[in-house]
Each structure stands twice: as C-alpha cells, then as structure tokens.
Amino acid sequence: MAAVPPRVAELPHFERVQGNINANNVNNADGNNGHAGGRGDEPAMDLPQALKALDDIQFEFNHYNHLGLLSLDFQSNILARRAEAIARIPNFWRQALVGLHCEHFHFRGQEPECLSALISIDIESLWSDDLDIKKEVGCQFKFTFGPNPYFDNRELVKEYKYEAKRPPRRKSCTRIEWNRGATETLAFYDWGLNWASPFSFFDWYCEIRPMRPFVDNDIAFRIKNILWRDPLLYYNHAAR
C-alpha cells in the first residue's frame, strides 16, 4: 500500500542551528515586487533583520515539532507568524524553490523571473467527510502570485487525491491564464524534452509533457514535506 505523506506534526525533525542566516548573494534586483517590506502598520526591517526574525520563528516551529507539542492550533499560529515574516523578504519563495533543486526538478528559461511574483505557498491536508474516522484523503497546494506580466491568475491551486493501494494522483489544478506571448518569452516550454529530462516548476504544475507518476509524486513530496516545512533552510542553500 502506498504511503500517504504524513502531516507536518508527524515529520521527523531536521537538525538545524538557530542563527544560521545567510544574507549574502541575495538577488534583490527586482526590489520588493509589491509584496515585501511588511504591512504599513509595522516598522520596516532590513533584510538581515527580516531573516533573523524568520529564523527565530522557524526554530520555534522545529523545536515544538520535535517535542511532539505542536497542536493544530499552535501550528496554525506559528505558520501565520512565519508567513508574515516571509512577506518581508523579497523573492523568498523563488529563492527557496531554487534551493530545492534535485535530480529531476530545476528551472528553465526565464521561469525564475516569473516566480519572482510568487508571494506565498500554502499547503493544506484534505480530510475525509467521516467525522468518526479522521483520515487524510488528499493534499492541496496553493500558490499565490502578485501582479506579473506572464499570467492573470492570482492563485494557482493543485490538488492530489490519495487512493488505497495506489500512489497519490493529481485531482485537479487551476488553469493558467497566460498573457499573449508569455510562454514564448519565458522559454520553459521545450517540446524537444522527453520524460527522462528534468522537469521545471510549470512542467510539474501543468503536466505539460508526460511525467512518470513517481516523479510527479516526488516533486510534490519535496515541496510539501521538505521545502514547506523549513523553507529558510533552502533559501539559504540557494544563497550559498
């Protein structure tokens, strides 16, 4: 029977030293992109301060998760504070995704430029309707974007549904409303590639070309159970 990805609170602990902040090599050429710098009622932070604040919150999350004391309410509170801290860091999720680079997942063409507009990644478990048996039956990925010249969507949502004795499969994903000429400009639609070539973010999201199920599931697993759990770790990997 295929293993169902565990909830965040059940994930093994990543050993990480608090204060391991790397503010070097941060690509801030695009400025704030309209979504960094915090809200108007909060004091502005420079980048090292924003990274330190996020590191403190992430350390707290990892600590309580390791002790098994991360209730759903407490987890929601920490994740909300983490999202506010991330919003102060320009191009955070783009750089974190770059740091997640693996054997069959990488960026192509001007895809990183497009992902500069990525404001947040939210991942939610989907539960069965049976109130007596709480069972995770799927997972939803929500990618929120700011205004950008490539597509009109503000949210892109991809869902997986778990089935007994079968790997998780894609249930649905939001159709991307591309602007005219955007895909040619980005140059990440390379029809000459085959299933054995590494997949880009939009390859994975849209399933533009044939993708073996284990590759699709592995990318989803890495985003859900590795990147999203400690995104600062991969942000720092990309900055080195």
PEURKA-V96146 format. One record per run of one state. SS is the DSSP state (H for helix, E for strand, L for the rest). FROM is the first residue (numbers start at 1). TO is the last residue. If there is no record, write none. Layout:
ss & from & to
SS & FROM & TO
SS & FROM & TO
This chain:
ss & from & to
L & 1 & 7
H & 8 & 10
L & 11 & 46
H & 47 & 67
L & 68 & 71
H & 72 & 86
L & 87 & 91
H & 92 & 99
L & 100 & 101
E & 102 & 102
L & 103 & 104
E & 105 & 105
L & 106 & 110
H & 111 & 117
E & 118 & 127
L & 128 & 135
E & 136 & 145
L & 146 & 150
E & 151 & 151
L & 152 & 154
E & 155 & 163
L & 164 & 165
E & 166 & 173
L & 174 & 177
E & 178 & 178
L & 179 & 181
H & 182 & 186
L & 187 & 198
E & 199 & 199
L & 200 & 200
H & 201 & 206
L & 207 & 212
H & 213 & 227
L & 228 & 230
H & 231 & 239
L & 240 & 240
